Amino acid sequence: MDDTLKRLLDAEIKAESLVTQAIEEREELTRQALNEAKLAEDRLAARIPEIRSSFLDKTRQKVEQNISEMQRRFDERSRALRNMADESREDAFQAAIQIIVDPDQK
C-alpha cells in the first residue's frame, strides 16, 4: 500500500510539474505573441508616412493625367470651333463679295 501511495504521490507531483510547465510555456508564448504584435504595429506605424506619400503620389499622377486629358479635349474643341469660325468667316466674305458684285442677286 505504501508503494501505491508513493507512486500516486509521484504521479501527482509530475502532473503538477507538467501543468506548471505548460502554464509557463503558455505565458511565454503569449508574451512572444504580444511582442510580435507590438513590433508589427510599430512597423506599420513607421510605414504610415510612406504609405500616405505613395497614396498622394498616385493621386497627384491621376489628377495630372485628368488635367492633361481635359486640356487635350479643350484644345481639340477649341481648334474645331476656330475652324468653324474660319469657315463661317470665309462664307460671310464670299456672301459679302457676292452682294457687292451683284446686289440684285438673292
Secondary structure, DSSP 8 states (H G I E B T S, - for coil): -HHHHHHHHHHHHHHHHHHHHHHHHHHHHHHHHHHHHHHHHHHHHHHHHHHHHHHHHHHHHHHHHHHHHHHHHHHHHHHHHHHHHHHHHHHHHHHHHHHHH-TT--
